[in-house]
Amino acid sequence: MLILTKIVRKATISDMPAVLNIYHYYADETTISFAEETPDLFYFVDKLPESGERNSFLVCEEDGAIVGYAYSNYYSSSYGYRHTRELSIYTNNQATSKGVGQALLNEIINELKRLNIHVLISVITAGNEPSIKFHLKNQFEEVGFLKEVGHKFDQWLDVHILQRIL
Ligand SMILES: CC(C)(COP(=O)(O)OP(=O)(O)OC[C@H]1O[C@@H](n2cnc3c(N)ncnc32)[C@H](O)[C@@H]1OP(=O)(O)O)[C@@H](O)C(=O)NCCC(=O)NCCS
C-alpha cells in the first residue's frame, strides 16, 4: 500500500502557481467562490505575509504536490477588529475528504493562536454542505445567514457565517 505523507508548511512565492491552479476550478466552475473568473498570480502573491506581519499563508504538500492551501484575511481594516480573521481554505477538487483540509485547519489555527488572533470567521455559500460540515466538526458555530448577498451564474446566493473563538 502506498502511504502518502502530508506536510503543512508556510507558503512561498514559488507555491503560488499551484495555489492558483487549485483555486481555478472553484472560481471558474462553482459558486463556492464568488470570483467570476480565476484571478492572476499577483492576487495570491499579494496575500503572502510580509516578514513580521500578523498573518499566515499555509500550503499542504503531499508527495511533492501542493494539494491545498489556507490563509486568513483581515476581517476589517478597522483597528478594533485586529484580533479577528476570515479564513480561506481550499483543497484540490480531486483530493477532497482525504484529510487535507483538516491538516491545514489544525495548523492555521495553531499559527493564528500564536499570533494572538481571537476569532476566526468563515463565510460559506449556502448549499456547500461538505464545507459547513467540515467547519461544524471543527468547533465553528453558525452565527449568521445572509440572503442573496452574492450573485454568480445568473443567480442570487445566500451565505452562512460561521465563527470559532480560538
Ligand atoms: C471544505 C474543505 C476545505 C474540507 O477539506 P477536506 O480535505 O475535503 O476535508 P477533510 O478530509 O480534511 O475532512 C475533515 C472533516 O470534515 C468533514 N467533511 C469533509 N468533507 C465532508 C463531506 N463531503 N461530507 C461530510 N463531511 C465532510 C468530516 O467531518 C471530516 O472528518 P472525518 O473524515 O473524520 O469524517 C474542502 O472540501 C474544500 O476545499 N472545499 C471547497 C472550498 C471551500 O468550501 N472552502 C471553505 C470556504 S473558504
Ligand as a Chemical Component Dictionary entry (heavy atoms), coordinates in Angstrom:
data_LIG
# 
_chem_comp.id                   LIG 
_chem_comp.type                 NON-POLYMER 
_chem_comp.pdbx_formal_charge   0 
_chem_comp.three_letter_code    LIG 
# 
loop_
_chem_comp_atom.comp_id 
_chem_comp_atom.atom_id 
_chem_comp_atom.alt_atom_id 
_chem_comp_atom.type_symbol 
_chem_comp_atom.charge 
_chem_comp_atom.model_Cartn_x 
_chem_comp_atom.model_Cartn_y 
_chem_comp_atom.model_Cartn_z 
_chem_comp_atom.pdbx_ordinal 
LIG C1  C1  C 0 -14.063 22.376 2.961  1  
LIG C2  C2  C 0 -12.732 21.706 2.639  2  
LIG C3  C3  C 0 -11.569 22.676 2.881  3  
LIG C4  C4  C 0 -12.584 20.492 3.586  4  
LIG O1  O1  O 0 -11.349 19.874 3.329  5  
LIG P1  P1  P 0 -11.265 18.301 3.020  6  
LIG O2  O2  O 0 -9.840  17.981 2.788  7  
LIG O3  O3  O 0 -12.219 17.994 1.916  8  
LIG O4  O4  O 0 -11.831 17.682 4.366  9  
LIG P2  P2  P 0 -11.159 16.590 5.330  10 
LIG O5  O5  O 0 -10.957 15.331 4.582  11 
LIG O6  O6  O 0 -9.965  17.159 5.998  12 
LIG O7  O7  O 0 -12.335 16.345 6.363  13 
LIG C5  C5  C 0 -12.319 16.755 7.719  14 
LIG C6  C6  C 0 -13.711 16.583 8.286  15 
LIG O8  O8  O 0 -14.640 17.445 7.602  16 
LIG C7  C7  C 0 -15.881 16.762 7.402  17 
LIG N1  N1  N 0 -16.098 16.571 5.942  18 
LIG C8  C8  C 0 -15.205 16.755 4.964  19 
LIG N2  N2  N 0 -15.771 16.502 3.758  20 
LIG C9  C9  C 0 -17.040 16.135 4.016  21 
LIG C10 C10 C 0 -18.123 15.737 3.192  22 
LIG N3  N3  N 0 -18.016 15.668 1.859  23 
LIG N4  N4  N 0 -19.305 15.435 3.781  24 
LIG C11 C11 C 0 -19.438 15.490 5.122  25 
LIG N5  N5  N 0 -18.433 15.866 5.963  26 
LIG C12 C12 C 0 -17.250 16.178 5.420  27 
LIG C13 C13 C 0 -15.760 15.432 8.085  28 
LIG O9  O9  O 0 -16.238 15.587 9.406  29 
LIG C14 C14 C 0 -14.267 15.180 8.081  30 
LIG O10 O10 O 0 -13.842 14.400 9.165  31 
LIG P3  P3  P 0 -13.810 12.790 9.035  32 
LIG O11 O11 O 0 -13.023 12.479 7.809  33 
LIG O12 O12 O 0 -13.135 12.378 10.293 34 
LIG O13 O13 O 0 -15.226 12.369 8.919  35 
LIG C15 C15 C 0 -12.671 21.177 1.159  36 
LIG O14 O14 O 0 -13.713 20.265 0.949  37 
LIG C16 C16 C 0 -12.739 22.280 0.128  38 
LIG O15 O15 O 0 -11.720 22.786 -0.311 39 
LIG N6  N6  N 0 -13.957 22.674 -0.265 40 
LIG C17 C17 C 0 -14.137 23.734 -1.258 41 
LIG C18 C18 C 0 -13.685 25.077 -0.742 42 
LIG C19 C19 C 0 -14.451 25.501 0.486  43 
LIG O16 O16 O 0 -15.636 25.264 0.634  44 
LIG N7  N7  N 0 -13.742 26.206 1.388  45 
LIG C20 C20 C 0 -14.328 26.716 2.612  46 
LIG C21 C21 C 0 -14.814 28.125 2.444  47 
LIG S1  S1  S 0 -13.472 29.240 2.244  48 
# 
loop_
_chem_comp_bond.comp_id 
_chem_comp_bond.atom_id_1 
_chem_comp_bond.atom_id_2 
_chem_comp_bond.value_order 
_chem_comp_bond.pdbx_ordinal 
LIG C1  C2  SING 1  
LIG C2  C3  SING 2  
LIG C2  C4  SING 3  
LIG C2  C15 SING 4  
LIG C4  O1  SING 5  
LIG O1  P1  SING 6  
LIG P1  O2  DOUB 7  
LIG P1  O3  SING 8  
LIG P1  O4  SING 9  
LIG O4  P2  SING 10 
LIG P2  O5  DOUB 11 
LIG P2  O6  SING 12 
LIG P2  O7  SING 13 
LIG O7  C5  SING 14 
LIG C5  C6  SING 15 
LIG C6  O8  SING 16 
LIG C6  C14 SING 17 
LIG O8  C7  SING 18 
LIG C7  N1  SING 19 
LIG C7  C13 SING 20 
LIG N1  C8  SING 21 
LIG N1  C12 SING 22 
LIG C8  N2  DOUB 23 
LIG N2  C9  SING 24 
LIG C9  C10 SING 25 
LIG C9  C12 DOUB 26 
LIG C10 N3  SING 27 
LIG C10 N4  DOUB 28 
LIG N4  C11 SING 29 
LIG C11 N5  DOUB 30 
LIG N5  C12 SING 31 
LIG C13 O9  SING 32 
LIG C13 C14 SING 33 
LIG C14 O10 SING 34 
LIG O10 P3  SING 35 
LIG P3  O11 DOUB 36 
LIG P3  O12 SING 37 
LIG P3  O13 SING 38 
LIG C15 O14 SING 39 
LIG C15 C16 SING 40 
LIG C16 O15 DOUB 41 
LIG C16 N6  SING 42 
LIG N6  C17 SING 43 
LIG C17 C18 SING 44 
LIG C18 C19 SING 45 
LIG C19 O16 DOUB 46 
LIG C19 N7  SING 47 
LIG N7  C20 SING 48 
LIG C20 C21 SING 49 
LIG C21 S1  SING 50 
# 
